[in-house]
Amino acid sequence: MGVDTCAIIENKLPETELRTLAQRLNASAALRDLMLEYDVALRADCRGVRTALHTELWKTEWLRSELVKIGWEADYLAAFDGPFGALRVHEHLAELSLWIKWRPFLTETRLAQPLLKATSVIAGMLTNDSPKIGVFVPDSTYSVQVALDKLDETMPALLSYLQDTFGAPAASLAEIMGEDEQPSHRGYFVARWSDR
């Protein structure tokens, strides 16, 4: 078990455009290359892990409009599962649950870097904006996980909440680790990417 890693990114796509997101994710050469890089690093660090992770495809789990037709309710617009995580897209934000534990994400650069870059690619598909922003938090156990309860907010509102509640974000992933080799309960990281 353990604590996994989540990235919160902006969404500016309506549900109608989300219908083709899995196909767009699968068609991205940049994502395939990053997943190969992650796959190689993962197998080097974690013997016995499933191989060829980078060849798996993104799948649309469901769209809210389809659930409504059968009488179900959903908090988000669409859900996707992919080779390195699960993506839940809300009206203004999306949660990318990365299949990597929080501690290795913070300490193992070879594992974290391809996931950071892949998150940027996905953020670009959801916003078509530059610069893009990703907020990285643990999915449980730590105080800052409450960010995941704010997915109905906008990115500026989320960033303001985190700043007011937990202080400034860490300057790097490594900064979240304390002197006692334990992640800070208040630690979160904000990545800002530009296409320039």
N, C-alpha and C positions, 0 to 999 in steps of 0.2 A: 504494500500500500504506500502511502506517503502523499505528499502535497504536490499537485501538478501545477503547471504554469498556464496562465491565461493572458491573452493580449486583447485589449479593447481598442477597436478601431472605428472610424466613422463610416456611416453608410449614408449615401445620398441617392441610392437607386430605389425606384418604386418596385413593388412586388412583380409587376409585369416584366421588368428587366432581369429580375432574379431567376426567372424561369430558365435562362440560358447560362447562368453563372457556372454551373458545374462543367459545361462544355468549354467555356472560356478558360476556366482553371486548368482543365485537362489539355487545352491547346497551347498553353503558355510554355514556351521553350525555357524561359528564365526559371519558372517554377520547377520544371523537370531537372534542370542543371543543379539548382539549389538542393533538391531532394536527393540527387545522386551524391552531392558533397556531404549532406547530412547522413545519408545511408552509409557511406564509407567511414565517416568519423564514428558513427554509432557502432558499427561492427568492430572497429579497432578498439573501442573502449568497453564494449559490452559483448563479450563472446556468447554465442548461443542465441543472439537476437535473430529474429526473422530476417532473412535476406531478401533483397530485391524490393524493399519497401518503396523505393523510388518509382517502381513500375506500376504501383497501384493507382487507381483512378478516383477522382472525386465523384461522389454520388449525391443526387438530391434526395434527401430523406423525405421531406414533405414541404409543401407550401401552405401558408395559412388559409388561402382561399379554398384549397382542396379539403382541409379539415372542417372549415365552416360548412361546406356542403353536406357533410355527414354529421353535423351537430356537435363537433368538438370545438373547444376554444384553444387558442394558442397565444402565448405572450409575445411571440416574435413572428416575423414575416416568412422566414424560411429556415430550414435546417439542412446542412450538408455534412457528409463525412468524407474525409480524405486520407491520404497516405500518412500524414503527420499530425492530424488533429480533427476536431469537429468545429464547424462554423455555424453559429446561430445568429441570424441577421434580424435586428430589431429596426424600428422606424428610423432612428438617428444614429445608432451605434450597432456594432457587431462584436460578438464574443468569439474569439478563436481560442479554443481549448487545445493547447499544444500537448502532445503526448510525450512530455519530458518532465521529470520531477523538478521542483523549484530549485533545490540545491545545485544539481548539475547544470541547470540553466544559468545560474549565477556564477559558477566557478569553472565550467568547462567551455572555454571560448570556441573550440573546434565544433562543439555541438550547438552552442547558442548562435553563432554568427549566421549560419545558413538559415536558421529559423527566424532570426531578426530580418534578414533580407527577404525571405519568403513572405513574412507578414507585410512588409512594405509593398511587395507585388500585389498581394491580395487587397491591401488598403487602396492601392491605385485603381484596381478594378471596381471597387465599391464607391469611389469618390471622383475619379478622373481629375482630382485636384493635386496641386503641389503648393506647399509642402504637405506631406501626409504625417499623421501622428498616430503612434501606438503607445498605449499605456500597458505596462507589463506588471501583473500582480500574481500572487499565489491564489489558488482556487479555494483554499480552506486553511484553517488553523490560525492564520495570522490576522491581526486587526485590520490590515489594509484590504483584506478580501471583500470588505463591505462595498468596495467599488463595483463589484459584480451585481449588487442590488440596485445600482444606479443606471442600468442599461436603458431605461426609458427617458433618460436625460439627453442633452446634447453634449458634444465633446467639450465646449467651453464651460458648461455647467459642471461636468465631471471633474475637469482639471481644477476648477475653483474649489469644489468640495474637497478634493484630495489635498490641495494646498492648505485650506483652512483647517482641515481635520488632522492631517499628518505632517504638515510642513512641506518643504521643498522636496521634489523628487531626488533620488540618488543621481549623482553625476555619471555613474557607470553601474553596470550590473554587479561588479565586484564590490562596490562601495556598500551594497546592501548587507554583505556578510560582516558580522561583528568581529571584534577582537577575539571573542571566544569561539570563533568558527561557526557561529549560529547566525542564520538570517535574522535581520531586524524585523520585529513585528509591525513596524511602521514603514518599512522600506518598499518603495515602488520605483519603477523606472519609466521615463517617458522618452521614447525615440521619436525624433523628427527627421523625416526624409524629404529630400527635394530631388526632382528629376534633372536638376541642372548639373 
